[in-house]
Amino acid sequence: APFRLILPYVPPFSDPRTKEKVVQVHAKDVLDLGTGPGQPSLLIAKTLPSAKVHDLSSFHSKSFDAVTMSFVLMFVPDKAKSLREIGRVLRAGGHAFISIWKKMPFFTLAVEAYAEIAGEKPKEMPVNPLALAEEKLMKDLIEETRGLLVLEHEEPVSYPFPLGTAEEACDGAMVAAGSWVAKLKSDGIAAAKERFCQEFIKKLEENGMKSGDTYEITGATASLMSLKKPEMFGAEL
């Protein structure tokens, strides 16, 4: 079951574009933050066998040529500090390639399904993939690095979200809605999970996301941002 839950989310992580950007900047030391199912680390390692691809640890300043962070920053409590740390461990002229969600119907429809039962949207969203969807939020975070990182390029990307059968689609939605459904149960709502799943499947079908006996989310879009640490930091940090 855990492997089945990971499968729908593999396309965003295995997107070759992040790997291609790392190759373009001729990076030799690469730090991948929040590897999740192992991407893009595995793609980078296969393409650049002589490069060193690192995961979480403590590192000295100016240790890396590139940092990748695919669909992770939205969930980090102190996002500004995270970007400053990325800037710190990058060498002057190094790049950070960060992906964030802009539109995610999978999550939005789960919120709507919950609201149909609870009568309101969740008051708390401990896992919110759209936390940085607003245009200005990411720009403000970059500004908080005080020039340590600058935005070079922003590329819109889109992905399919195959969810599988109705049961698999429900299991996937529970990744986002598990804590909300638990609250419904604690509030005395009977068969909370079953009702949530029924509403979620109904939302998918209303939005034309059913094909035969399987479901697939459409319209999910993200932003792949290329950030650079200016050369002027060569003698600092």
BELFENVEN-V742996 format. One record per residue. N is the residue number from 0. RES is the residue in one small letter. PSI is psi as a letter, one per 40 degrees, with the letter a starting at -180 (999 if undefined). OMEGA is omega in whole degrees, 0 to 359 (none if undefined). D_FIRST is the distance of its C-alpha to the first C-alpha in Angstrom with 1 decimal. Layout:
N;RES;PSI;OMEGA;D_FIRST / N;RES;PSI;OMEGA;D_FIRST
This chain:
0;a;d;180;0.0 / 1;p;d;180;3.9 / 2;f;d;180;5.5 / 3;r;d;181;5.0 / 4;l;d;180;6.4 / 5;i;d;187;8.9 / 6;l;d;182;10.2 / 7;p;d;187;12.3 / 8;y;e;181;14.0 / 9;v;d;183;15.1 / 10;p;d;179;18.4 / 11;p;d;183;20.1 / 12;f;d;183;19.5 / 13;s;e;177;20.6 / 14;d;h;183;23.7 / 15;p;e;185;26.6 / 16;r;d;178;29.0 / 17;t;d;178;28.4 / 18;k;d;181;28.9 / 19;e;d;180;32.0 / 20;k;d;177;33.5 / 21;v;d;179;33.1 / 22;v;d;183;34.9 / 23;q;d;181;37.6 / 24;v;e;176;38.6 / 25;h;f;181;38.8 / 26;a;i;177;36.7 / 27;k;d;176;36.8 / 28;d;h;186;35.0 / 29;v;h;176;31.8 / 30;l;h;176;29.8 / 31;d;h;182;26.3 / 32;l;h;179;25.2 / 33;g;f;187;21.7 / 34;t;d;179;20.1 / 35;g;b;182;16.5 / 36;p;e;175;14.7 / 37;g;e;179;18.0 / 38;q;i;6;20.1 / 39;p;e;183;22.9 / 40;s;d;183;23.8 / 41;l;d;179;22.9 / 42;l;d;181;24.8 / 43;i;d;181;27.7 / 44;a;d;179;27.8 / 45;k;d;183;27.9 / 46;t;d;181;30.6 / 47;l;g;184;32.7 / 48;p;d;180;32.5 / 49;s;e;180;35.5 / 50;a;i;176;34.0 / 51;k;h;179;32.4 / 52;v;h;185;29.1 / 53;h;i;174;28.4 / 54;d;a;188;25.7 / 55;l;h;175;26.3 / 56;s;a;175;29.4 / 57;s;h;186;32.9 / 58;f;i;177;35.3 / 59;h;i;176;39.0 / 60;s;i;178;40.4 / 61;k;f;182;40.9 / 62;s;e;190;38.3 / 63;f;i;175;36.5 / 64;d;d;182;37.4 / 65;a;i;174;34.3 / 66;v;h;176;31.4 / 67;t;i;181;28.3 / 68;m;g;186;26.0 / 69;s;h;174;23.5 / 70;f;f;181;22.3 / 71;v;d;189;22.8 / 72;l;d;181;26.3 / 73;m;d;186;25.5 / 74;f;e;182;23.5 / 75;v;h;182;26.2 / 76;p;d;180;28.5 / 77;d;g;185;31.7 / 78;k;d;181;31.4 / 79;a;d;178;35.1 / 80;k;d;179;35.0 / 81;s;d;179;32.1 / 82;l;d;178;34.2 / 83;r;d;178;37.2 / 84;e;d;176;35.4 / 85;i;d;178;34.3 / 86;g;d;181;37.9 / 87;r;d;185;39.1 / 88;v;e;176;37.2 / 89;l;i;170;38.1 / 90;r;i;177;41.3 / 91;a;h;183;43.9 / 92;g;e;180;43.2 / 93;g;i;185;39.5 / 94;h;i;171;36.8 / 95;a;h;179;33.6 / 96;f;h;189;31.2 / 97;i;h;178;29.1 / 98;s;h;176;26.8 / 99;i;i;179;26.4 / 100;w;i;176;25.2 / 101;k;d;175;28.1 / 102;k;h;182;26.6 / 103;m;g;181;23.0 / 104;p;d;177;22.8 / 105;f;d;181;19.1 / 106;f;d;182;20.1 / 107;t;d;180;23.5 / 108;l;d;175;22.3 / 109;a;d;177;19.9 / 110;v;d;181;23.0 / 111;e;d;179;25.1 / 112;a;d;177;22.8 / 113;y;d;183;23.0 / 114;a;d;178;26.7 / 115;e;d;182;27.2 / 116;i;d;186;26.2 / 117;a;e;183;27.7 / 118;g;e;178;30.7 / 119;e;i;178;30.3 / 120;k;i;179;28.0 / 121;p;h;179;26.2 / 122;k;d;178;28.9 / 123;e;h;178;26.7 / 124;m;g;181;24.1 / 125;p;d;176;22.8 / 126;v;h;183;20.5 / 127;n;g;181;22.7 / 128;p;e;180;22.2 / 129;l;e;183;25.6 / 130;a;d;180;27.5 / 131;l;f;184;29.7 / 132;a;d;179;30.0 / 133;e;h;186;33.6 / 134;e;d;188;35.9 / 135;k;d;187;38.1 / 136;l;d;180;35.4 / 137;m;d;179;34.6 / 138;k;d;178;38.3 / 139;d;d;179;39.2 / 140;l;d;179;36.8 / 141;i;d;178;38.3 / 142;e;d;181;41.8 / 143;e;e;175;41.0 / 144;t;e;178;40.8 / 145;r;f;176;44.5 / 146;g;e;180;44.7 / 147;l;d;175;42.4 / 148;l;h;177;40.1 / 149;v;i;180;41.3 / 150;l;h;177;39.5 / 151;e;d;186;40.4 / 152;h;i;177;38.3 / 153;e;h;185;35.6 / 154;e;h;176;33.7 / 155;p;h;179;31.7 / 156;v;i;178;28.6 / 157;s;i;185;26.2 / 158;y;i;170;22.7 / 159;p;i;176;20.7 / 160;f;g;178;17.4 / 161;p;h;183;15.7 / 162;l;e;180;13.2 / 163;g;a;182;12.8 / 164;t;i;178;13.3 / 165;a;d;179;14.3 / 166;e;d;179;11.2 / 167;e;d;177;9.1 / 168;a;d;178;12.2 / 169;c;d;178;12.2 / 170;d;d;179;8.8 / 171;g;d;180;10.3 / 172;a;d;180;13.6 / 173;m;d;174;12.5 / 174;v;d;179;12.1 / 175;a;d;191;15.9 / 176;a;e;184;16.9 / 177;g;d;182;15.4 / 178;s;d;178;18.7 / 179;w;d;180;20.7 / 180;v;d;177;19.2 / 181;a;d;178;19.7 / 182;k;d;178;23.3 / 183;l;d;179;23.7 / 184;k;d;181;22.8 / 185;s;d;177;25.3 / 186;d;e;176;27.9 / 187;g;e;179;27.7 / 188;i;h;184;26.1 / 189;a;i;177;24.7 / 190;a;f;185;21.4 / 191;a;d;182;20.7 / 192;k;d;181;17.0 / 193;e;d;180;18.0 / 194;r;d;178;21.0 / 195;f;d;181;19.4 / 196;c;d;178;16.9 / 197;q;d;180;20.0 / 198;e;d;180;21.9 / 199;f;d;178;19.4 / 200;i;d;178;19.2 / 201;k;d;179;23.0 / 202;k;d;178;23.5 / 203;l;d;182;21.6 / 204;e;d;178;23.8 / 205;e;d;181;26.9 / 206;n;e;176;26.5 / 207;g;f;184;26.2 / 208;m;f;176;22.6 / 209;k;h;177;21.7 / 210;s;h;184;22.5 / 211;g;b;180;22.5 / 212;d;e;182;19.2 / 213;t;i;184;17.2 / 214;y;i;177;17.5 / 215;e;h;178;18.5 / 216;i;h;174;19.9 / 217;t;i;177;23.4 / 218;g;e;177;25.8 / 219;a;h;181;23.8 / 220;t;i;182;26.4 / 221;a;i;176;26.8 / 222;s;h;175;29.7 / 223;l;h;186;30.0 / 224;m;h;176;32.8 / 225;s;h;179;35.1 / 226;l;i;180;36.9 / 227;k;i;172;39.7 / 228;k;h;185;41.4 / 229;p;i;181;45.2 / 230;e;d;184;47.4 / 231;m;e;179;49.7 / 232;f;e;181;47.3 / 233;g;d;183;48.1 / 234;a;e;182;50.4 / 235;e;i;175;48.4 / 236;l;999;none;45.1
